[in-house]
Amino acid sequence: MPSTARFVLDPAFAVGDVDPRLFGSFVEHLGRCVYTGLYEPGHPAADAEGLRTDVLELVRELGVTAIRYPGGNFVSGYDWEDGVGPKESRPRRLDPAWRSTETNQFGLSEFMDFVRKVEGTEPMLAVNLGTRGVKEALELLEYANHPGGTDRSDQRVAHGDKEPYGVRLWCLGNEMDGPWQIGHKDADEYGKLAAATAWAMRLVDPDVQLVACGSSAQFMPTFGAWESTVLEHTYDLVDFVSMHAYYEEKDGDRDSFLASAVDTESFIENVIATCDHVGARLKSKKRIDISFDEWNVWYSSRPETERRNWQEAPRLLEDVYSVTDAVVFGSLLIALLRHADRVRVACLAQLVNVIAPIMTEPGGPAWRQTTFFPFAQASQYGRGRVLQVHVDSPTYETAKFGEVPLLQATAVADEETGAVTVFAVNRSRTDALPLEVSLRGLEGLTRVAEHSVLTDADPDARNTLDEPERVTPTAAEGTSLDGGVLRATLPALSWNMIRLS
């Protein structure tokens, strides 16, 4: 068993280029994500349209590149027409998905205003294939993307948006394999509906990119068979199949929780295998990629603090993340980057308040959760070409995944500047992990520009309203680059970003 973790970086051995949309996020009408989250008219920091400028500033800092909307479970019972036009005439509706009351004061136009103000991001819209179908999807597409001269596009113009939104990314429903989903369908029924919707949408706008619903999780009893059946109907009509995965510590088994990315990588590779098997069977030269459009740490088994009794914007799913959660979160990011050749879109669920990196208080401040920092660093420095990383690392035993490496790592080369950034997690809860990285064909790298580490003596330390900066990244000491070898020490239970220039 090695005492030092090692791997080799060589630009001749790469995974693929990072699609910027890998650093996407997700806004759903759930809890306080929208109302008193990113949208709060009357807040001291609200702009003329009711968007919180303090939240906008943090979203820009986070580096989000795509934003999925409006759901999520919410979309399967949602009539998009309720959220457009004059606000005073918009109806109040029951939202059965989250047992809340939806005021519809925030809708498509407000969302597009938010996307424009974030800057550097693009919208990703979901259509309702739960209670609605082809006709409603086409009308939404016409409203959003057609220049004018038709009923729906002229409605958009009359509502104040003269220019079309130009939305490229579209989800064909959400988690339609899940029995909890409004309008739940079996794979054959959904596959036929998704194919019909995709075919019709391409008639209206041939440039759209479409995401078919994959399994809601790898543990679903229909996993694999669902993807196979759906893709048999949709293979030549869609560009992506979706993946969703959430992780939490259960029964005090922190060691298995820290190894959650083992499951993520297995999930990705199994979906890729299924996609390619269907393509081979259909004798297609087309490749289906992955939209991992929901992922995060989520303590879904915890009891909710608010009852679902048709409140407006109740406090739901407001997990407060620890250092341990941030380390697991960082390992999930690394897993996505390690499969950047096929994971082309990914959306952190969600953006504000609801299992989110950004928290707010109504009428009060906004602050960063511990998970904010790994995402912001990866979005800023994880652009470029992912290099292959095969670690030789000490291991530890887990109840759920067996023997697991203490080191989880990836590296991204910026081909414009020549810089390389290593992202690494030390899963050990007790010991620092020495790291050595041999650099081949990277003679231009001469110094360590930065070694940022997120860790804390208290693995349960959190950022809260009372202590919003309790946990922040710090600079590590002793990291060196000499003779083509990077040497560093990764503290116990830590997320690390090492930039070489």
Secondary structure by P-SEA (a helix, b strand, c coil): ccccccccccccccccccccccccccccccccccccccccccccccccccccaaaaaaaaaacccbbbcccccccccccccccccccccbbbbbbccccbbbcccccaaaaaaaaaaaccbbbbbbbccccccaaaaaaaaaacccccccaaaaaaaaacccccccccbbbcccccccccccccccaaaaaaaaaaaaaaaaaacccbbbbcccccccccccaaaaaaaaaaaccccccbbbbbbbbbbcccaaaaaaaaaaaaaaaaaaaaaaaaaaaaaacccbbbbbccccccccccccccccccccccccccccccccaaaaaaaaaaaaaaaaacccccbbbccccccccccccccccbbbbbccaaaaaaaaaacccccccbbbbbbbbbbbcccccccccccbbbbcccccbbbbbbbbccccbbbbbbbbbccccccccccbbbbbbcccccccccccccccbbbbbbccccccccbbbbbbcccbbbbbbcc
